[in-house]
Amino acid sequence: METHHENKTEIIREKKDPPPTEPGRRIRPINTTTTRPSNRPRPPPQPPLARVPLTKLLKVTSVAGGIQFGWALQLSLLTPYVQELGIPHAFASIIWLCGPISGFFVQPLVGHLSDRSTNRFGRRRPFIFIGAVLIILAVTIVGFSADIGYLMGDKVDAKNRKRPMAIVAFVIGFWLLDVANNTTQGPCRALLADLTGKDHRRNRVANAYYSLFMAIGNVLGFATGSYTSWFTIFPFTLTYACSESCANLKSAFLIDIIFIVITTYISITAAHEVPLIVRSEGTNVAEGSQPSSHEQEAFFWELFGTFRYLPGSVWLILSVTALTWVGWFPFLLFDTDWMGREVYGGDPDEGKLYHQGVSTGALGLMLQSVILGITSVLMEKLCRKLGSGILWGVSNIVMSLCFVAMLVIAFVVSKVDSTGSAGPPNGAVIAAVTVFTILGMPLAVTYSVPYALISSRIESLGLGQGLSMGVLNLAIVIPQVIVSLGSGPWDQLFGGGNSPSIAVAGVAAFASGLMAILILPPSRTEKTRVRAMHV
């Protein structure tokens, strides 16, 4: 048998019988030419991409600490502060409507742009940096809103509670702050998915690191919010238009600026993204990240059309996420206000009991963040042992029981009727702080498990990781819109206070827990482990 060793490509022509034709119809000749490659030596196979060290993932997630520091200050201080500016309690929740609205538009937009970005600094880092700059600008406006209102004509006296220009400045800064948070958080989550690739276990670890730094930011933020003498350390914050509580808020946000600068620098210098390369074939590739299929990718105005193609498992995750946040948002909105009103029996404009309650509530939230951090460290082991769905469901049931305990505490305090100059019973305060602390465990699960689940299940749909975070974000912001619009009038319907909203939160949390346990399907990793156990 003769062998050919020429380097030229050998052409082989195959003869095939032509297909039958209809009368009067011409057939286009079929090109049956195929090529056989030459015997030239092939290049060696490329080694797989190196796994990103866990220490680098830890540094990348540090920006979550700076973001969450400011978020903790929002949660602990801003609801009481807007009531000091003259906004009634029934309408205080509407101020928080800016968060879900900005999240509805900003996260899908930022996710879409970051997935397609060819910036020489990378896809995600420029958006993280821009978001951090906007956070600094926003907290400056919020902290100095009383002074800005005074310069724009607000009257500052005991008879005139309402400060319209200060409220305008506060709302602008508050909305800008939520836009900035959404600009930063989405790309940071997507960057973690890029760096971990298809390694779902490593992705869970990265999201657990993210939750850990959120816990650290919460601890520092709530500790800062619970301290009531910052104005003595920063005396320049105390002005004619800004009282002691206002000066404490202003000082806390100045500390937040320092913290966000440090954590953002650590995060963006640790990532080392490779810019996205646009090839002539129309595919985008970046080293160390997953390529995005832009032909299938949808922007937010096409997002609802994309929902038709989501598999049932993704819909279940989105449904559980939505109910989970119907449970969380009333608590996050009114936690310190609940402590000041229901437990301490105070009023934002009368006496110091309310502010003592707000300070105690911030202390409870700080302890909650400690539990959040500990749970985040153990998250990967808990997911491996229980399964993500079971862990999520159990944590949501624990959350619902905590909300029931809050209702019981408020009812007992109202019947004892010992609030006054002496304050509430010590047992009620200890019980309320304990409930706040226990809620750190389900909060850690909420901050970690849904993101890991949605990231692992949506990759097959051709959506970039930035836009996949936007899909999950819609399941978070829509319930927040409902709660923001309905919680104030709902509370007023039952005579004011925060207990009616907390009751709704308890029901939603319990329902989401049952859904996660009973109908949420296990991930592919968990299915593999179950099959291995039966072999």
N, C-alpha and C positions, 0 to 999 in steps of 0.2 A: 504493500500500500504506500503510495507516494505522499510525502508530507511537504507542505509549503512553509517556508520560513521568511518570506518577504515581510517587510514592515508595512507594506501597502495594505489597504483594506480590501479584502476579497469580496467581490460582488456575486451574489447568488440570485438567480432569477428562477422563480418557481412558476410552473405552468399550471394553470387551473382551467377547468372547463367553464366557459362563460355561462351565466345564468340564462334561463329561458326568457325570451323577449316577446312582447306583444307585437303584432304586425304594425309596421309603420313607426315604431319607436326605436330611437337610437340609444345605444348604451355607451356611457362614458367609460373609457378604458380604466381598468383598476390597476393601480400601481402596486405591484407585488414585490417591489425591490426591498430587500432587507440588507442590513449591514452587519458584518461580523467584525468586532473590534480586533485590532492587531495584537501581537504578543508583546507589546511594550510593557515594561514593569509598571505596576500600579502604585500610586502613592500609598504610604502606610495609613491605616485607619486612624482617624482622629480620636484622641482620648476623650472620655466623657468629661463634661464640665465639672470642675472641682466644687465640692460642697462648701457653701459659705460657712465659716466658723461661727460657732454659737456666740463667741465674744463679740463678733462684728454685728450679729443680729441684735445682741443686747444693746450695743451702742446706737444702732439705727432706731430702735424703739424708744430711746431715751426722750425723744421729742414729745412722746405721749405724756411724760411727767410735767413738762412745761404747759402743754395744752390743758391738762386736767387740773393744774394748780389754779388757773384762771376760772375753769368751769366750777371748781369747788367754791371759789369765792362767789360766783354767780348764784349757786344753789343755796349758800348759807346766808348771804347778805343782801342780795338784790331784791327779793320779794318784800322783805321788811322796808328796804330803802325806798322803793317806789311808793309805798304807802305813806312814808314820811314826806315825800314830795307832793302828796295830795291825791294820789290815785286810789279810789275806793277798793276794798278787798274784792268785791264782786267783779271788778274789771282788771285786777292785777294779773290774772291768768292770761288775758288777751295780749299783754305785753310779751309774753313768752311765745306767742304765735309766730313771731319772727323766726324762731329756731327751725320748726318744721317746714315753713315756707321756703326759707333759704336753703334748707337741706334738700327739699324737693327739686329745686332747680340747679343749685350750685354743685352738689355732688355728682349727678349724672354729667353735667357740663364739664366739670374738672376731670372726671374719669374719662370722658370721651377725648378731651384734649390731651391728657397725659398719655393715654394709650397710643395716640398718633404722633406725639411730639418727637421731633428730631433735634431738639436742642443739644448743643455740644456738651452741656453739663448733665445730660441724662433726661429721662422721661419724667421722673417723679420729683427729683430734688428741687427743680426751679419752682414748682407749685408749693412745696413745703416751705421754701424760703419766702415766697410771696405771702403765703398765709401767715407766717410768723410776723412779718412786717405789719400786716393788717391787724393782727391781734394787738401788737404794741400800740398802734394808733387808736384802736377801739377802746382799750382799757384806759387810755389816757383821757379820752372824751368822757367815758362813763365816770371815772374817778373825779374829774373836775366839772361835772355837769352842773352842780350847784353854783360854782363860781362863774361858769359860762352863762347860766341863767341870770345871775345877778348883774353881770356886765351888760346883758341884753335887756334889762329893765325889770326883772322880778323884784318884788318888795319882800323884804325879810322882816317879819314881825310875828308875834304870837297870835294875832287875830287872823292873819292871812296865811292859811295852811298851803294853799295851792300855789305852785310855782310853774306856770305854763311853759316858760322858756327853758327852765331846767328840765322839765319833762321832755320837751322836744329834743334837747341835746342828749338826754339820757337814752331816749328811744333810738336816735340815730346811732349813737355809740353801741347800744345793745344789739341792734340789727347788724351793724358792721362786725361786731364780735362774733355773732353766729355765722355770718358769711365766712369770716376768717377761719373759724374752727372747722367748718365743712371743707374749706379749701385745703386745709392742712391734713385733716384726718383721713380723707379718702385716698389721696396719693400715698400716704404713709402705710396704710393697710395694703394697698396694691403693691407697694415696693416690697413688703414682706412676702407677698405671694410670688412676686418676680424672683426674689432671691432664693426662695425655697423650692421653686419649680413644682414638680409633680410629687415631691416627697411630702405626703400628707401628714406624717408624724412630725416632721420638722416644721411644717406650717402651723400645726397645733402648738408646738413649742414656741414659735415666733409670736403667735397671738397671745400665748400665756405671758411671754415677756412684756408684750404691749400692755396687757392687763396689770402686770406687776408695776410698771412705771405709772400707769394710771392710778394705782393704789398709792404709790409714793407721792404723786402730785396731789392726790386727795388728802393724804395725811398732812402734808405741809400746808395745803390750802385751807383745810378746815381748822388746823391749829392756828394759822394766821387769822382766820375769821373769828375764832373763839377768844382771841386776846383783845382786850378792850382798851388798851393804853398805848396803842401805836402812836397816837398824837403826841405823847410825851417824848418819844424817841425821834419823831419827825415833826417838830413843832411848827414848821412852816406850812404844814397841811391844815392847821387850824386857822380859819379865816372868819370874817364877819358873816359870810354867807354859808359857811360850812361848819356845823356844830361838831361835837366830839365824835358821835357815831359816824357822821359824814367824813371826818378826818381819818378815822380808823379805816373806812372803806378806801379812801384815797391812798393811804399809806400801804395798805395791803396790795393794791394794784401796782404801785411802784415796785414793790418787792417782786410781784409777778413778772414785770418787765425784765428784771435782772435774770430771773429763773428761765424765762422763755429764750432769752438770748443765749444763755449757756447751753441749754439742752438742744436747741436748734443747731448750734455750731457743732456739737458732738455728733448729732445725727447725720447731717449732710456731708460732713467730712469723713464719716466712716463708711458710707454707702458705696462710693466709687462705681457709679453707674457707667456703663458703656453706651454711648449715644446710639439711638436707633438708626440703622442703615437702610435706606430706601433703595432696593435693587431694581434693575430694569424690568424684571418680571412682575413687579408690583407687590412683592412680598417684603415685609419689614422684619429685620432680624436684629436682635441685640444680645450680645454675649451675656450669659448669666440670667437671662429673663425669657419669658415665654413670648413668642411672637403672637401678634394680634391678627386675626382674620378680619380685615377692615371691610371686606365685601359683605360680611354677615353682621357687622357691628351696627348697632342702632343708637341713635341719639335720643334725648328724652322725649321729643315729640313722636318718635317711632317706638318708644319703649312699651306702650300699651299694646301695640301690635306684636311686639316681641313676646309678650306674656302668653300669647296663644300657643307658642312653641315650647314653653317651659314644661319639663316633665313633671309628673305628679309629685315626686319626692321634693322638688324645689318649691312647689306650691305649698306643700305641708310645712316646710321650713319657714316660708314667708308668713303663713297663717299663724304658726306658733310664735314667731317673732312679733307679729302685730299685736296679738293678745298679751304677750309678755310686756310690751311697752304701754299698753292700756293700763296694765297694773303698775308699772314703774312711774309713769309720768306724774300722776297726782301726788305721789310721795315726794319725788324730786322737786316738784313745784312748791309744795307747802310744808316740807319737813320741819324747818326751823320755825316757820309761822305756826304750825300745829303745836309745837312745843311751847311757844310763847303764849298762844291763845288757850288751847284746850288743857294743857298741863299747868301752866303758871297763871292762867286766868288774866293775862294782861291785855293791854291795848296799845297799838303802835304810838299813840299820841298821849297816853296817860300813864304817868309813873314810870318806874324802872323795871317793873316785873316782866314786861314783855321783852325788853332787851336782855334781861337775865335769862329768860327762856331761850331766846335766839342764841345766846352764847353757850348755854347748855346743849342746845341742839347741835351746834357746830362741834362741840366736844364729842357728842355721840357719833356724829358723822366721821370724825377723825378716827375714833375707835373702829368704826365700820370699815374704814379704809385699811386699817391694820389687818383685819380679817380678810378683806379683799386681796391684799398682797400675799398673805399666807396661802389662801386658796389658789391663787394664780400660780404659785410655785408648785403646788401639788396637782395642778390641773391635768397634766399629761398622764400621771399615774391614775387619777380618778377616771379619766376617759377610757383608759385601757382596761380598767377593772370593771367598771359599771357599764360602759358604752356611753356615747355622747348623748343619745336620746334619753336614756334613763337618768343620767346625771342632770340634764336640763330639766326634765320633768320633776324630779325630786326637789331640785332647788326652787322651782316655781311654786310647788306646794308649800315649802318652808316659807317662801315669801308671802303667800296668802295667809298662813297662820300668824305671821308677824303683823300683818295688817289687821287681822281680827283682834290680836292682842292690843293694838293701838286703840281700837274702838272700845275695848273693855276698860283700858286705862282712862280714857276720856270720860266714859260713863261713870266710873267709880269716883273720879275727881269731882265731877259735877254733883254727885250725890253727897259726897263728904262736905262740900262747900266750905273748905278751909282755906281757900285762896284769899289773899288779901295782902296786907303789909308783911305778914310772916311768910308768905309764899306757900307753895303746895306741899303735901306730905312728902317726906323723904323717900318713902317706899314707892310712891308714884314716879318720882324723878328717876330713881334707880331702875325701875321697871322700864321706863321709856328709853333711857340710855341703853339698857340691855337689848331692847328690841332693835334699836338703831344699829347696834354692834352686830347682832346676828345677821342682819340683812346684807352684810358684806359678802357672805358666802354666795347667795344667789346672784348678787350683782357681779361678782367675778365671773360666774358662768355666763351671764348675759353679755358681758363684754368680750368673751372669748369664743365660746362654742358656736354660736350662729355664724360668725365670720368664717371659721374653719370649715364648717359644713357647707356653706354656700360656695366657698372658693373651690372645694373639691368636686362639687356636683355640677357647677355651671361651666367648667372649662371646656367640656365637650360641645358646647353650643356655639363656639366661635367668638364669644364675647371676651374682650380684654379684661384683665383683672380690675382695672380702674372702673370700668362700667359695671362689672359684676358687683362691686361694692355699692354702686349707685342703685342697682336693682334691690339689694337688701335694704338700702337706706330708705327706699320708698315704703317698705313695710314698717319702718320705724317712724317716719315723719307723718304719714297719714293718720295713725292713731294719736299722735301728738296734736295734730290740728283739731281732731275731734275733742280731745281732752281740754285743750286751750279754750275752745269756743264754749264748751258745755260745762266745765267744772265750776266756774263762778256763778252762773245762773242756777245750776243744780244745787250748789250749796245754799244760795239764797232761798231757794224753794223750800228748804227744810230749816229755815231760820238762821242761816249763816254758819260760820265755822267751817272746818275742813273735813269733818267726819263723813258726810255723805259721799264725797269724792273718794275717801279712803275705803269706804264700803264697796264701791264699784271696783276699785283697784283689787280688793281681795277676791271678788268673784272672778274677774278676768284672769288673775294670776292662777287661781285654782283650775279654771278651765284650760288654760294653756299648759299647765302641768300634766293634766290627764291626757291631753292630746299628744304631748311629747312622749309620754310613757307608752300609750296604747297604739298609736298609729304612725309615729315617726319611724321610717325605715332605718335600719342600721347602715352605716357607711360601708364602703367596699372593704376597708381594712378590718372592720368588725366582722363582716361576713366571712372573710378569709380566716380569722381567728376561730370563729365558731366551727367552720368546716374542719379545721385542723384538730380541734378538740374532739371531734367525733370520729376521727380516723383511728 
